[in-house]
Amino acid sequence: MSKTLNIFHKIQKQPIYIRKAILWSIIAILSLFLLFLWVKKFNQKLKTLPEQGLDKQLNLPYFEEKLKEAIEKSNYYDRKSNKQ
């Protein structure tokens, strides 16, 4: 307990720019750790997506077909307007 308090007292005695550097370093390390955990969990969720059948429930191929149709229609209208 006294070692921890001793460390805090040493930090408090440092100039403000050093204390800010320590604070931001701790924040950066914690952020990277949380980002790592989030990416790992997201990866696990993506792997279980086909097992749950959500890809079929979402009708992903249907959306892909509709997207291609929309692109073809916009290209058709673009060509038609350029001819006039």
Contacts in CASP RR format, 6 or more apart in sequence:
PFRMAT RR
TARGET T0000
AUTHOR 0000-0000-0000
METHOD contacts of the structure
MODEL  1
MSKTLNIFHKIQKQPIYIRKAILWSIIAILSLFLLFLWVKKFNQKLKTLP
EQGLDKQLNLPYFEEKLKEAIEKSNYYDRKSNKQ
11 19 0 8 1.000
11 22 0 8 1.000
12 19 0 8 1.000
14 22 0 8 1.000
49 55 0 8 1.000
END
